[in-house]
Amino acid sequence: MKKLISAVFAFAIAAGVMAGMTVANAASNGAGTAEDPYIVSTAADWEGATKTGYIQLGADITTETAQRTAGKFTLDLNGHTLSSNKATVIEVYTNHTFTLTDTGVTKGKLINSSTGYGVKVSAVNSTFNFNGAAIQSGGQGVLVNGTGAVMNVTNGVVDSVNIAMNIAGSTTATINGITVNSNPSYTGTSMNIAGTADVTINNATINYNGTANSVVVSGKSNITINGGAFYNPNRTKAAIVNDKNFSGVLTINGGTFENTNATAATSYSLMDGNEGAGSPSIIINGGNFKSPFTITKSAQTVTSIQIKGGTFVFDPTSKVDTENYDVTDNGNGTYTVTAKSAPATVTGYYTFEKTDDEAQSYSTVKITVLENAETKQGTAPLPTVVELSQGATFGLTIEGIPADVTITGITLE
């Protein structure tokens, strides 16, 4: 009997090892690296796998359980689809880093068919790297709002019924490429930025298929947009709006902003919705604004709007510091704002020579340059540098030297 029990026990262990081979991070199924990933091809494999290392899908999978990271974890969709109807497909836990990527030739998707989240990053110091993959959700595609959370996006795709990308809390996010709501069936807010989030958008294509505004910024968030295309199709709505409680800073350095609604006069690229909260600021250094701006509560807003560059379909002069910036009417219904030209300089070694004596310098000589009736001065001995606005007319007068002294060596750079 003892031998039989031992034999049965040994068989059970062997069976356990064999069963373990189907679990993604079993030692016999890859090394959990990008070069030798764990492969999962069934729901059982996926649900049983510890979410660490590098996991690659080997087939389309539909799961009935939400999953949480267990450490540093990469999921490579590998051209396949991971679907779930639970509250969250993947939740990133405290101090963990999750990377979602797709190395497949034909791209797959991470799908939440419920009203929950595709990826949820709400834990402290958690990181989400979103690289070349796609997310679809009946709720929110991506929620990142954990204290100290970080999100890095490169060429991601998100379609959502509620909010495609919800970035809040004290999140720091850098977006180097995202396409949002390109599928007209998904009508959610394209992007919501709130709390004290610090978000930099270097490239994005923001579409919108709902009835409200495309991108909403609020709280004390700090947003910098360096490029991309931001669209909205709705009359009286905008591609970007700061809500009534916005008290942060929105800086736009580049990109295209357009409301594609046929009623152009009441369809906006930018809407200031502030109603007296904080000291919000919108700084525009560049960009192409193909639709007008509007203010929802002109008697209440305290938003400082400073336009320092860009092209506009309206005359932006009222928001421009005209002492330092020029507004040019392009004659085609658009206006361009540019910084005034940087000063040129009159430079060089001014040589003072008497006609019948050896060369001599005069330390008391006064050099006066007249620029458009404004006097600017320098003193010898030289070189002397006098700033001039480029293209200005100027005159040069000399005082304090004998009449038989000539001046040579003046150059304009």
Secondary structure, DSSP 8 states (H G I E B T S, - for coil): -HHHHHHHHHHHHHHHHHHHTTSTT-TTS--SSSSS-EEE-SHHHHHHS-S-EEEEESS-EEESS-EE--SSEEEE-TT-EEEE-SSEEEE--TT-EEEEE---SS--EEEE-SSSEEEEE-STT-EEEEES-EEEESSEEEEE-STT-EEEEESEEEEESSEEEEE-TT-EEEES-EEE--STT--SEEEEE-TT-EEEESS-EE---SSS-SEEE-TT-EEEE-S-EEEE--TT-EEEEE-TT--SEEEE-S-EEEE--S-GGG-EEEEE---S-S--EEEE-S-EE-S-EEES-TTT---EEEE-SEEESS--GGGS-TTTEEEEE-SSS-EEEEE----EEEES--EEEESSS-----TT-EEEEEETTEEEEEESSS---EEE-TT--EEEEEESS-TTEEEE--EE-
